[in-house]
Structures are given as structure tokens and as C-alpha cells.
Amino acid sequence: MRVITIRFPDELAADARTESETEGESINQFVVHAVADTIKRRRAQRALHNMAKRRASMKAAGRVAPPSEALIRQLREGVDRRD
């Protein structure tokens, strides 16, 4: 595990400490969870953006895009992920 020093604005640091204490977790746990959640959300947004681009290029080429529900399920379960 790495130790990383991060500078926070005073108000944000105080809010993070208050939230972590309210939830009964350390400030470290709070920040680690927040970063992990942000990474997960951004990866999902990129995946959806890539699916939309692929669908648009297929439509422009006159091809029919397959339904994306199965792909979304696979990505949620971690099957065939490329990240």
C-alpha cells in the first residue's frame, strides 16, 4: 500500500472529516472509498460513451447495432473488461 500526501482546501477537508466521523470511518477510508467510487463511475461513463459511438458508427454504415443490455450486464459482472 502506498502513502500519498494530498492537499485539500480547508473547508473540503473539514467536510470530509465530518462525513467520515458521521459514518464511523477513518478519513483515510472515506477518501479511499470516494476515489474508488469516482473511478468506477468514470469508467462506466466512458464505457457508455464508447457504446454510443459504436452504435452511431454502425448506424451510419447502415448496420444494425446489437442490443447493449447483454454487454452492460457482462461489464457489471467484470466479464471481458478491458480496463
LUMSE-578986 format. One line per field, with one value per residue: x, y, z of N, C-alpha, C in turn; residue number from 1; residue in three letters. Coordinates in steps of 0.05 Angstrom, whole numbers. Layout:
n_px <- [X,...]
n_py <- [Y,...]
n_pz <- [Z,...]
ca_px <- [X,...]
ca_py <- [Y,...]
ca_pz <- [Z,...]
c_px <- [X,...]
c_py <- [Y,...]
c_pz <- [Z,...]
seq <- [NUM,...]
type <- [Ala,...]
END
This chain:
n_px <- [17,10,32,5,9,-39,-65,-117,-169,-185,-240,-263,-233,-250,-304,-300,-277,-318,-360,-336,-330,-384,-402,-372,-321,-251,-215,-182,-205,-253,-235,-209,-253,-284,-251,-247,-301,-309,-273,-297,-347,-330,-306,-350,-380,-346,-349,-403,-403,-368,-399,-442,-416,-399,-449,-470,-433,-442,-495,-489,-462,-501,-512,-542,-542,-527,-569,-552,-558,-541,-485,-477,-492,-451,-406,-417,-411,-359,-340,-300,-276,-237,-206]
n_py <- [-24,44,107,170,239,288,351,388,437,477,479,436,393,395,383,331,305,310,281,230,218,218,173,136,120,121,180,166,118,140,175,138,106,145,159,110,102,145,132,84,104,139,103,74,114,125,75,73,118,100,57,85,114,71,49,92,95,46,53,94,67,36,-11,-54,-43,-87,-104,-70,-87,-139,-133,-92,-119,-158,-125,-103,-149,-158,-188,-199,-148,-91,-55]
n_pz <- [0,-15,10,4,-2,1,-16,11,4,61,77,49,70,123,116,95,139,177,151,148,203,218,192,219,203,185,163,122,102,83,42,8,-7,-33,-76,-103,-116,-152,-193,-211,-229,-270,-306,-321,-346,-390,-416,-431,-465,-505,-524,-546,-586,-619,-633,-663,-705,-729,-744,-781,-820,-839,-814,-765,-697,-644,-588,-527,-475,-457,-461,-424,-377,-375,-369,-319,-288,-295,-337,-393,-390,-407,-379]
ca_px <- [0,26,25,4,1,-58,-73,-146,-178,-193,-268,-267,-221,-268,-329,-293,-273,-345,-374,-324,-337,-412,-404,-357,-298,-229,-214,-169,-226,-271,-222,-205,-279,-292,-235,-256,-328,-305,-261,-317,-366,-318,-303,-377,-387,-330,-359,-428,-396,-357,-421,-458,-401,-400,-476,-472,-417,-456,-519,-480,-454,-525,-514,-559,-526,-540,-577,-529,-564,-524,-458,-477,-492,-425,-387,-422,-401,-330,-334,-288,-269,-211,-195]
ca_py <- [0,69,131,193,264,303,377,394,463,474,473,409,375,395,369,303,294,308,259,205,213,212,145,118,110,140,198,150,101,157,184,115,99,166,157,85,107,163,116,66,120,149,81,67,135,120,52,81,135,83,42,103,119,47,47,113,88,24,64,109,48,21,-36,-53,-48,-107,-92,-67,-97,-161,-123,-78,-139,-170,-106,-102,-173,-160,-207,-187,-120,-84,-31]
ca_pz <- [0,-17,25,-15,11,-16,-4,8,15,89,80,39,89,147,108,93,166,189,139,156,231,219,183,236,188,185,140,101,90,69,17,-10,-19,-51,-101,-116,-128,-174,-215,-221,-244,-295,-324,-331,-365,-414,-429,-444,-487,-526,-536,-562,-611,-635,-644,-683,-729,-742,-757,-804,-841,-848,-799,-741,-673,-627,-562,-509,-448,-450,-457,-399,-356,-375,-357,-290,-275,-299,-359,-417,-386,-418,-365]
c_px <- [18,15,27,-5,-16,-65,-102,-150,-189,-222,-275,-256,-239,-293,-323,-290,-300,-360,-363,-331,-366,-417,-388,-333,-275,-230,-201,-189,-245,-260,-218,-231,-288,-277,-243,-283,-326,-293,-281,-338,-355,-314,-329,-385,-372,-341,-385,-422,-385,-379,-438,-443,-402,-427,-480,-457,-430,-481,-511,-472,-478,-528,-532,-542,-541,-549,-554,-534,-546,-495,-456,-476,-464,-405,-392,-411,-371,-321,-323,-282,-241,-199,-176]
c_py <- [25,91,155,217,280,329,382,423,458,466,444,388,373,379,338,290,290,284,232,198,206,183,126,106,131,158,183,133,117,166,161,107,119,164,132,89,125,148,98,81,130,127,73,88,132,96,59,100,119,66,60,110,95,44,68,106,65,34,79,91,31,-6,-32,-60,-68,-93,-91,-78,-119,-152,-108,-98,-152,-151,-103,-125,-176,-178,-191,-157,-115,-60,-38]
c_pz <- [0,1,6,2,-9,-1,-10,17,43,92,71,59,114,140,107,121,179,178,148,185,234,212,200,222,190,161,116,87,73,42,-2,-23,-39,-78,-117,-130,-153,-198,-228,-239,-270,-315,-337,-352,-392,-430,-444,-468,-511,-540,-554,-588,-629,-649,-667,-708,-744,-757,-782,-827,-850,-835,-775,-717,-656,-601,-543,-481,-439,-445,-431,-375,-353,-362,-327,-275,-280,-321,-383,-414,-396,-404,-343]
seq <- [1,2,3,4,5,6,7,8,9,10,11,12,13,14,15,16,17,18,19,20,21,22,23,24,25,26,27,28,29,30,31,32,33,34,35,36,37,38,39,40,41,42,43,44,45,46,47,48,49,50,51,52,53,54,55,56,57,58,59,60,61,62,63,64,65,66,67,68,69,70,71,72,73,74,75,76,77,78,79,80,81,82,83]
type <- [Met,Arg,Val,Ile,Thr,Ile,Arg,Phe,Pro,Asp,Glu,Leu,Ala,Ala,Asp,Ala,Arg,Thr,Glu,Ser,Glu,Thr,Glu,Gly,Glu,Ser,Ile,Asn,Gln,Phe,Val,Val,His,Ala,Val,Ala,Asp,Thr,Ile,Lys,Arg,Arg,Arg,Ala,Gln,Arg,Ala,Leu,His,Asn,Met,Ala,Lys,Arg,Arg,Ala,Ser,Met,Lys,Ala,Ala,Gly,Arg,Val,Ala,Pro,Pro,Ser,Glu,Ala,Leu,Ile,Arg,Gln,Leu,Arg,Glu,Gly,Val,Asp,Arg,Arg,Asp]
END
